[in-house]
Amino acid sequence: MKQRPYSCSRAGAFLLTLLFLPILSQAQSAHEKQWLEQRKYMTFAPAQRDTAGRLLPLQSYDETVRRAMHFITDTLPGWFLGDKQTLQDENGVKRPVYFFYSNLMYNGDVSKSDLDHFVSYPAFHHSLFIRTFIDFYRYTGETRYLDKARDLADWNISHSTPAKYPYGGMPYSTFEEGKPGGFRDGACIMTDKAAIMALAYLQLYGQTDEKRYRDAALLIGKKLAENQSSEGNWPFRVNPLTKEVKEEYTSSIIYAVELFEQLDRLEKGKSFLKNRDKALQWLMDGPVETLQWKGFYEDIPEQAGNRTNWDCIDAIRYFARNSKTHPEYLGTALKLCSFINDSIVTGDKTFLSTRHPYAPAEAVREQAACFIPMSIHSAHWAAMMLEMYRATEDDRFRERAEQTMNYITYHLQPNGIILLDVDYPNEGRRMVFNQFWFSLHFGSTLFLLEYLLNNAG
């Protein structure tokens, strides 16, 4: 192939690069310095074990969830070092930080050199927050937490896509700079995240009996039913008005299955079972067989080789939970457990890690595109292990669940923050480690609360 001549424009670009290299290097150095400084805001407690070598909790689950929620309700407003004006919505109403920011630095500051420094992911993250507030209300009886769940749900309902759209009533999967859409999603929404939020609305309806939450979930269910493909699935990223597809494939279908089941029970005479059956069949013929679990996270562009496990874990929980009435589901659940436990994802590593200071607890890595253990994913795995224990009555599942739940307690910091992960010796040089995520804080608390409310029995 002929080499392209060295044109004036190329020469100019080269000179501009040379000119700006020092500025870029300074910005990069300042960015790295800010990230590495976060280490001083993190405390790593040594592992405590019993005489048999099993990991003991650093503090009780009760203390962990109470301190984590105290941080959200009482410490967070003063801890946030960002611009307070950014917390006002379009009507001038001040909202909590977690409405508009998905992540911050561990000192409460904003990392403005990151592309996602003023981005939130309402449909998925806020659904986690709603569920956590509901469960903490159930655990403590304090109505202010139910009020916080209402605030989030009401805000998402009022900021969803217009009901007349083909994908109407859908909460936005991304907000950027306080406005709907943006970042990786652009003008699109994620269909699976709408189903996830609808399930949170129904949980809130169950606690409050307030019809607007039932109606919001029903609208999402109807729109998903109308847009379901003949094969039974939906596109991942889609423009809610034009129906133009930005990203086609997602394995994240289990939430629509669960939504259709719940709506069918609530809405007598408005059967969603045909939609449920089609979606479930697509799931069984697709990801359950192919193990192509991918297409979940909002901040990740489309990647053919990526692998995720969040919706896989929730599929396992569904199959385990229903295995008494459908015995064949147990084999499916065990198969998918093996995918997470045993399948090589990258290099010689699986999603599960016990090569950390808190073994034998199992730490779970998020995804191939961000392949590090995280507190929320470990807690999610532990919650799934408890479902497997209930389905099988095999104490090994219960033991694994408790070891990993104990591990989560080591992520709690003196100020009540829950860290992304505690394996600093292995992961500390990877910058994402030094970032606080509200989803990880709430999600880890949620699964500990599930354990406490269900008494692991």
Salt bridges, closest charged atoms under 4 A:
GLU32 OE2 - ARG429 NH2 3.50
GLU37 OE2 - LYS33 NZ 2.65
ASP50 OD2 - ARG54 NE 3.10
ASP62 OD1 - ARG66 NE 2.91
GLU63 OE2 - ARG67 NH1 3.01
ASP74 OD2 - HIS70 ND1 2.74
ASP74 OD1 - ARG144 NH1 3.72
ASP89 OD2 - ARG95 NE 3.11
GLU90 OE2 - HIS159 NE2 2.85
ASP114 OD1 - HIS31 NE2 3.63
ASP135 OD1 - ARG138 NH1 3.05
GLU142 OE1 - ARG144 NE 3.39
ASP147 OD1 - ARG150 NH1 2.81
ASP154 OD1 - ARG212 NE 2.94
ASP185 OD1 - ARG237 NE 2.54
ASP192 OD2 - LYS193 NZ 2.82
GLU210 OE2 - ARG150 NH2 2.94
GLU210 OE1 - ARG212 NH2 3.09
ASP215 OD2 - LYS211 NZ 2.97
GLU247 OE1 - ARG237 NH1 2.45
GLU258 OE2 - ARG321 NH2 2.81
GLU261 OE2 - ARG276 NH1 2.73
GLU267 OE2 - ARG214 NE 2.84
GLU267 OE1 - LYS270 NZ 3.80
ASP277 OD1 - ARG276 NE 2.64
GLU289 OE2 - LYS335 NZ 3.59
ASP314 OD1 - HIS380 NE2 2.88
GLU328 OE2 - HIS326 ND1 3.43
GLU362 OE2 - ARG400 NE 2.94
GLU366 OE2 - HIS377 NE2 3.25
GLU387 OE2 - ARG317 NH2 3.38
GLU387 OE2 - ARG321 NH1 3.11
ASP394 OD2 - ARG396 NH2 2.74
GLU399 OE2 - ARG54 NE 3.89
GLU402 OE2 - ARG398 NE 3.37
ASP421 OD1 - HIS411 NE2 3.65
GLU427 OE1 - ARG430 NH1 3.53
GLU450 OE2 - ARG131 NH2 3.48
GLU450 OE1 - ARG317 NH2 2.75
